[in-house]
Amino acid sequence: MQWDAAIDAYAAHLTDVRRLAPATVRAYRGDLRDLARMAERVGALGPADADLEVLREWLWRATQRGDARSTLARRTASARAFFGWAQECGLIGTDPTPRLVAPRRARTLPAVATADGLRAALDDLKAEAAGADPITLRDHAMLEMLYGSAIRVSELTGLDIDDLDRPRRTTLVRGKGSKERMVPFGVPAEEAVNAYLSESRPALLARGGGGSVGGALFLGARGARITPRAVYTVVAARIAPVLGVATVGPHALRHSAATHLLDGGADLRSVQEMLGHASLGTTQIYTHVSTERLTAAYRLAHPRA
C-alpha cells in the first residue's frame, strides 16, 4: 500500500475507532504526509519501504529546518503510533520505530497574567461594552467565559445556548475525544453572557439574515457560529498588553485561570476536573507556575531573601 492510502486508512482509524479530536487527527495526518513526501524522495514509496534510516533522515531534516523540540517529539510519537498500527494491520512486516529516539522535550511554563491585571482588563472591557456595539458586548462575554471557566477555545466556540445552566452558573462542555464535563463559571461571566444574549446575539443573528445557526452561543460578525481564529484575534487585542507580549492566544486565559485557582487554595484534583485533563501530571505544571510566582514574590519582598 502506498503512503496516501495508508495515511487515509489510519486517519479513519483515529476518527472512527479511537475517536480522537479532529485537530489531533489533522496533526497526525500532517506529520505523516511530511514523512511520506520525504520518504518518496529517497525511494520509499510506501510504509513497507520505510526503515529506521529513513525515519532518522526525516527527523534530521526537521532539525535542520529549525523545528522545535516539541514538534520533533510529536512527530516521533506520530510515526511510532502509525507504524504500530500498520504492523497490526499487516501492512508492514517489521515496525522500524522501536529504536527511533525522540528528542527530549524542553519543559516550558505557560504564560500567566496576574489576577489584578486581568481584573482591570476585563473591568475596562465591561465599561466599554456598556451601551456599545454588539461585537464589544460579545467580546466581553467570551473573555469572561474563557477566564471564568478555564475552557479551551474549541470548547468555547462549540458551546450552544442550551449547554448553559444559568441559574446554577454551569455549562456542559465537550472536550477532547468528545468527552463531556460540567464546568462552573462566575458571576461576572454570567452577567456578561446575559447582556450578550439579550442585547448582542439577536443583532449578530440578524446580520446573517436570520438563517439557522443551530443553537450556537457565540456568533461571528456575519451571524454564523464564531471560529477559533476570530477568538484568537479578540484575545490578542485585549489580553496581550496585560502579559506584555506581542501575541497571545486564548490558552493564556486558561493557564491564568488554573494558576489563580491553585493560588487561591483549590485542590489539584478539582482543577484537573475543571480543565478536563486526563492525567493529573498535566495539571501539575500549574503548581510549578504557582511556586515560581511565590518564589519571585519572596525574593522581592522578604528582607532576608
Secondary structure by P-SEA (a helix, b strand, c coil): cccaaaaaaaaaaaaccccccaaaaaaaaaaaaaaaaaaaaacccccccccaaaaaaaaaaaaaacccaaaaaaaaaaaaaaaaaaaaaccccccccccccccbbbbbbcccccaaaaaaaaaaaaaaaccccaaaaaaaaaaaaaaaccccaaaaaacccccccccccbbbbbccccbbbbbbbcaaaaaaaaaaacccaaaaaaaacccccccccccccccccccaaaaaaaaaaccccccccccccaaaaaaaaaaaaaaacccaaaaaaaaccccccccaaaaaaaaaaaaaaaaaccccc
